[in-house]
Amino acid sequence: MLLIDNNQIILANIFQAAKDTENFNEDYIRHTVLNSYRKYRMMFREYGELVVCNDSCNYWRKQWFPHYKQNRKKTQDAAPDQWKEVYSILDVIREEIKEIFPYPNIRIQGAEADDIIFALTKRFAQQEKIMILSNDKDFQQLQIFPNVKQYSTNKKELMECADPRGYLLEHIIKGDSSDGVPNMLSDDDTFMTDGKRQTVMTAKRLEALKKQSEESSFYELPNYIRNKTMIDLSSIPMALEESILDSYQEQQGKGREKLFNYFIDHKLKELLPSIEEF
């Protein structure tokens, strides 16, 4: 199974196109996104079925912790017109892929691609090889399961983790500033309050917390549950996990009959000779 972090793939192609304003248009981005799918399918053909994993909206993590990814909203609010165009293109291409292509294409209200990748990995890793296509370091924790590898589409290399459990513990302790999650020594609103800074997580303090994790008292620390819920992918609500697996099962047997006309309609003449690779 080949699991694609779809928003990441599409946004990477959009941002690459934006470097050359002449190519910043829907047709060019559609071509590059589809060619990315083709390339990765061929590169990792031994992993079998490609599954497109999408972010949705109203993430369950944000409902649980309102500051989750709020710092990203600040960035987008600084340039609303540009981001409106980006998301418009993303939505169009994402919907076309869902309707036309033969891949299971999963988008569940309240879930992120992370949740979908976790649920499918947990369910199928015992019986088949899984390759995760994403730059997100969070997925290294999934290497606790057998047959799981991750490929960074940015660095063009495998992301290998010798100790996924140790990695996850350290990640929980240190937090994730890119997602607005402070370290365990800091308050919830650390990244949202002007002038506020994290309490420094020294190497000595980090090691002390790692050692304390061997004791039951560690799990009673006030910020442990916050960070574990935000960072440990196994914290997904059970109902959401079941919805993801149901959606995957419902999409088995999708056909390829719409591909040819789609390629013609969108003038994908450079990709047409490779249509069997999709």
Solvent accessible surface area in square Angstrom, and as a share of the most:
residue,aa,sasa,rsa
1,M,2,0.01
2,L,1,0.01
3,L,0,0.00
4,I,0,0.00
5,D,10,0.05
6,N,0,0.00
7,N,18,0.09
8,Q,49,0.22
9,I,7,0.04
10,I,0,0.00
11,L,34,0.17
12,A,57,0.44
13,N,24,0.12
14,I,0,0.00
15,F,90,0.37
16,Q,110,0.49
17,A,2,0.02
18,A,47,0.37
19,K,159,0.67
20,D,67,0.35
21,T,119,0.69
22,E,148,0.66
23,N,45,0.23
24,F,46,0.19
25,N,64,0.33
26,E,63,0.28
27,D,93,0.48
28,Y,82,0.31
29,I,0,0.00
30,R,5,0.02
31,H,45,0.20
32,T,29,0.17
33,V,0,0.00
34,L,0,0.00
35,N,48,0.24
36,S,15,0.10
37,Y,0,0.00
38,R,54,0.20
39,K,74,0.31
40,Y,7,0.03
41,R,60,0.22
42,M,48,0.21
43,M,92,0.41
44,F,19,0.08
45,R,163,0.59
46,E,121,0.54
47,Y,20,0.08
48,G,42,0.41
49,E,65,0.29
50,L,3,0.01
51,V,0,0.00
52,V,0,0.00
53,C,0,0.00
54,N,0,0.00
55,D,24,0.12
56,S,14,0.09
57,C,64,0.38
58,N,91,0.46
59,Y,42,0.16
60,W,27,0.09
61,R,3,0.01
62,K,72,0.31
63,Q,130,0.58
64,W,125,0.44
65,F,6,0.03
66,P,88,0.55
67,H,50,0.22
68,Y,8,0.03
69,K,37,0.16
70,Q,46,0.20
71,N,39,0.20
72,R,106,0.39
73,K,103,0.44
74,K,101,0.43
75,T,85,0.49
76,Q,51,0.23
77,D,83,0.43
78,A,89,0.69
79,A,29,0.23
80,P,83,0.52
81,D,111,0.57
82,Q,114,0.51
83,W,52,0.18
84,K,154,0.65
85,E,85,0.38
86,V,11,0.06
87,Y,78,0.30
88,S,61,0.39
89,I,12,0.06
90,L,1,0.00
91,D,67,0.35
92,V,54,0.31
93,I,1,0.00
94,R,18,0.07
95,E,89,0.40
96,E,30,0.14
97,I,1,0.00
98,K,97,0.41
99,E,88,0.40
100,I,34,0.17
101,F,1,0.01
102,P,22,0.14
103,Y,11,0.04
104,P,4,0.02
105,N,6,0.03
106,I,0,0.00
107,R,114,0.42
108,I,32,0.16
109,Q,112,0.50
110,G,8,0.08
111,A,0,0.00
112,E,1,0.00
113,A,0,0.00
114,D,21,0.11
115,D,0,0.00
116,I,0,0.00
117,I,0,0.00
118,F,9,0.04
119,A,0,0.00
120,L,0,0.00
121,T,0,0.00
122,K,87,0.37
123,R,108,0.39
124,F,13,0.05
125,A,0,0.00
126,Q,134,0.60
127,Q,115,0.51
128,E,59,0.26
129,K,88,0.37
130,I,0,0.00
131,M,4,0.02
132,I,1,0.00
133,L,0,0.00
134,S,0,0.00
135,N,50,0.26
136,D,38,0.20
137,K,93,0.39
138,D,12,0.06
139,F,1,0.00
140,Q,27,0.12
141,Q,6,0.03
142,L,3,0.01
143,Q,36,0.16
144,I,74,0.38
145,F,40,0.17
146,P,58,0.37
147,N,73,0.38
148,V,14,0.08
149,K,100,0.42
150,Q,2,0.01
151,Y,22,0.09
152,S,3,0.02
153,T,17,0.10
154,N,106,0.55
155,K,142,0.60
156,K,114,0.48
157,E,89,0.40
158,L,72,0.36
159,M,36,0.16
160,E,139,0.62
161,C,23,0.14
162,A,115,0.89
163,D,84,0.44
164,P,18,0.11
165,R,168,0.61
166,G,26,0.25
167,Y,48,0.18
168,L,31,0.16
169,L,44,0.22
170,E,50,0.23
171,H,13,0.06
172,I,6,0.03
173,I,0,0.00
174,K,95,0.40
175,G,8,0.07
176,D,11,0.06
177,S,64,0.41
178,S,59,0.38
179,D,15,0.08
180,G,1,0.01
181,V,1,0.01
182,P,0,0.00
183,N,5,0.03
184,M,13,0.06
185,L,48,0.24
186,S,4,0.03
187,D,80,0.42
188,D,66,0.34
189,D,45,0.24
190,T,3,0.02
191,F,57,0.24
192,M,45,0.20
193,T,61,0.35
194,D,134,0.70
195,G,66,0.63
196,K,66,0.28
197,R,187,0.68
198,Q,61,0.27
199,T,73,0.42
200,V,114,0.65
201,M,37,0.17
202,T,69,0.40
203,A,79,0.61
204,K,175,0.74
205,R,100,0.36
206,L,22,0.11
207,E,95,0.43
208,A,46,0.36
209,L,2,0.01
210,K,53,0.23
211,K,144,0.61
212,Q,43,0.19
213,S,12,0.08
214,E,148,0.66
215,E,97,0.43
216,S,90,0.58
217,S,49,0.32
218,F,0,0.00
219,Y,105,0.40
220,E,139,0.62
221,L,49,0.25
222,P,120,0.76
223,N,27,0.14
224,Y,15,0.06
225,I,89,0.45
226,R,12,0.04
227,N,0,0.00
228,K,60,0.26
229,T,18,0.10
230,M,10,0.04
231,I,6,0.03
232,D,13,0.07
233,L,4,0.02
234,S,63,0.41
235,S,31,0.20
236,I,10,0.05
237,P,54,0.34
238,M,119,0.53
239,A,72,0.56
240,L,22,0.11
241,E,12,0.05
242,E,92,0.41
243,S,45,0.29
244,I,0,0.00
245,L,40,0.20
246,D,80,0.41
247,S,18,0.11
248,Y,13,0.05
249,Q,95,0.42
250,E,141,0.63
251,Q,35,0.15
252,Q,81,0.36
253,G,81,0.78
254,K,61,0.26
255,G,35,0.34
256,R,92,0.34
257,E,136,0.61
258,K,99,0.42
259,L,3,0.01
260,F,114,0.48
261,N,96,0.49
262,Y,11,0.04
263,F,1,0.00
264,I,86,0.44
265,D,101,0.52
266,H,58,0.26
267,K,166,0.71
268,L,7,0.03
269,K,158,0.67
270,E,128,0.57
271,L,7,0.04
272,L,45,0.23
273,P,118,0.74
274,S,30,0.19
275,I,29,0.15
276,E,140,0.63
277,E,54,0.24
278,F,0,0.00
